[in-house]
Amino acid sequence: MVREWLDCTNLHHLAKEVTLTKPYDFGEKNITKDGIQVIRISEGCPNQCPYCAEPSKIKWFGVPEITSNKVRLVDMNLLCKQQALETIKEFGEKLVNDKVIYYELTCGIDFRFFNYEFAKALKNSRFKRIRIAWDFGFEHQYKVSDAIKLLEKVGYRPNDIMVFMIANWRVSYEVCKEKMDLCKVWNVKIGDCYYDNQTFPNVKPIFWDTLHLVDFRRRIRKHNQEVNFKIDPEFKQRSLPPLPKVSGIREEFL
C-alpha cells in the first residue's frame, strides 16, 4: 500500500481556493461561565498553516487575575511563545480561596515546540485533558508518538491524552482512518475537528463528502467509547450461546 504523503513545510498554497468563512475569535479574553474561567493570554503562530486563521504576529497579553479553580486557556499555540514555560510553571503556584487550580489547554499542543520541560511543567501545574495536534499526514506518526511518550513519562495516563485531527480537509478520510488505528495502539482518545471551524451536525462537505464525514464521526465516537470503557459499552450481550458440538473435538475446548 502506498501511503499518502503530505509535506507540511510549504502548504500555504493548498487552501487558496477555499476561504475560511466561520467567525474567528481574536484578541485578549477573560470570561467566566458556569464556574470555569476562560482566558487567552497570547496570540499568533509562526506556522501559518493553510487551514488556520491565526495571525502570524506574536502578541502576549499577559495573565489576568485568576478567580476560579477551573481555568481553560484558548490560546492557539501557547508553546511557541517565549514566556510560555515560565508562565505555565507560575500557574501551578496560584491558589483561589486557598485551593489549587486545575487548567486545560483547549487547542492541540504543537509537537514542534514540545519537549520534556513543557511536559513536566504541565503536569506539575495540574493541566488536565492534554491534547496533541496531528493535523497533517501519517508521516508525523513518530512525532506524535514521541509527544505521547513524554506525557506518559511525567505521569499522564493514556486516558488523559487526546489527539486532535482535522477532518474535511486535504488530509484524506483514508489517511485519517490510519491515524485512528495508531491511536488505538497508543490507547488515546481522538478529538475530531472539522475544517472551517464547523461542528456536527452542521458540517458541510468541503474536501470530504457527506458519507465520509458521517462515517468518520461515527468511528471517532466508537473509538473514544472503547478507550474510555475498555469495552464496547453499546454491545450489551455478556454471555454467548453455547457452541455447537463438533465431532472429534474434546469438550473442554468448546
Backbone hydrogen bonds, N-H to C=O, Kabsch-Sander energy under -0.5 kcal/mol:
donor,donor_aa,acceptor,acceptor_aa,energy
3,R,1,M,-0.6
6,L,4,E,-0.5
14,L,11,L,-1.7
16,K,13,H,-1.3
18,V,15,A,-1.4
19,T,17,E,-0.5
29,K,40,R,-1.3
31,I,38,V,-2.3
33,K,36,I,-2.3
36,I,33,K,-1.9
37,Q,35,G,-0.5
37,Q,70,K,-2.8
38,V,31,I,-3.6
38,V,36,I,-0.5
39,I,37,Q,-0.5
39,I,72,R,-2.8
40,R,29,K,-2.0
43,E,59,K,-2.4
45,C,55,P,-1.9
52,C,49,C,-1.6
59,K,43,E,-2.9
61,F,41,I,-2.2
61,F,59,K,-0.5
62,G,41,I,-1.5
67,T,65,E,-0.6
71,V,102,Y,-2.5
72,R,37,Q,-2.9
73,L,104,E,-3.1
74,V,39,I,-2.3
74,V,72,R,-0.5
80,C,77,N,-1.1
81,K,78,L,-1.9
84,A,81,K,-1.5
87,T,83,Q,-2.0
88,I,84,A,-2.6
89,K,85,L,-2.0
90,E,86,E,-2.2
91,F,87,T,-2.0
92,G,88,I,-1.0
93,E,90,E,-1.3
94,K,90,E,-0.5
94,K,91,F,-1.3
96,V,99,K,-2.5
99,K,96,V,-1.2
101,I,94,K,-0.5
102,Y,69,N,-2.8
103,Y,126,R,-2.0
104,E,71,V,-1.3
105,L,128,K,-0.5
106,T,73,L,-2.4
106,T,104,E,-0.6
109,I,131,R,-2.9
111,F,109,I,-0.7
113,F,110,D,-2.1
114,F,110,D,-0.5
119,A,115,N,-2.2
120,K,116,Y,-2.8
121,A,117,E,-2.1
122,L,118,F,-2.6
123,K,119,A,-2.1
124,N,120,K,-2.7
125,S,121,A,-1.9
126,R,123,K,-1.5
127,F,122,L,-2.5
128,K,103,Y,-3.2
130,I,160,D,-1.2
132,I,162,M,-2.9
133,A,109,I,-2.3
134,W,164,F,-2.7
137,G,6,L,-0.7
138,F,4,E,-0.5
140,H,137,G,-1.5
141,Q,138,F,-1.9
144,V,140,H,-2.3
145,S,141,Q,-2.6
146,D,142,Y,-2.5
147,A,143,K,-1.9
148,I,144,V,-2.2
149,K,145,S,-2.3
150,L,146,D,-2.0
151,L,147,A,-2.0
152,E,148,I,-2.4
153,K,149,K,-2.2
154,V,150,L,-1.4
155,G,152,E,-1.1
156,Y,151,L,-2.4
160,D,157,R,-2.2
161,I,158,P,-1.7
162,M,130,I,-2.7
163,V,189,K,-2.6
164,F,132,I,-3.3
164,F,162,M,-0.5
165,M,191,G,-2.4
167,A,165,M,-0.6
167,A,193,C,-3.5
169,W,171,V,-0.5
172,S,170,R,-0.5
176,C,172,S,-2.3
177,K,173,Y,-1.9
178,E,174,E,-1.6
179,K,175,V,-2.3
180,M,176,C,-2.1
181,D,177,K,-1.9
182,L,178,E,-1.5
183,C,179,K,-1.7
184,K,180,M,-1.5
185,V,181,D,-1.5
186,W,182,L,-2.5
187,N,183,C,-0.9
188,V,183,C,-2.1
189,K,161,I,-1.7
191,G,163,V,-2.8
192,D,190,I,-0.6
193,C,165,M,-3.2
193,C,191,G,-0.7
194,Y,198,Q,-0.7
195,Y,167,A,-2.5
197,N,194,Y,-0.7
198,Q,194,Y,-1.2
198,Q,195,Y,-0.5
202,N,199,T,-1.8
204,K,202,N,-0.5
207,F,168,N,-0.8
213,L,209,D,-2.1
214,V,210,T,-2.6
215,D,211,L,-2.1
216,F,212,H,-2.5
217,R,213,L,-2.2
218,R,214,V,-2.1
219,R,215,D,-2.5
220,I,216,F,-2.5
221,R,217,R,-2.2
222,K,218,R,-2.2
223,H,219,R,-2.7
224,N,220,I,-2.6
225,Q,221,R,-1.9
226,E,222,K,-2.2
227,V,223,H,-2.1
228,N,224,N,-2.4
229,F,225,Q,-2.9
230,K,226,E,-1.6
235,F,232,D,-1.7
236,K,234,E,-0.9
249,I,246,V,-1.7
253,F,250,R,-1.8
254,L,251,E,-1.9
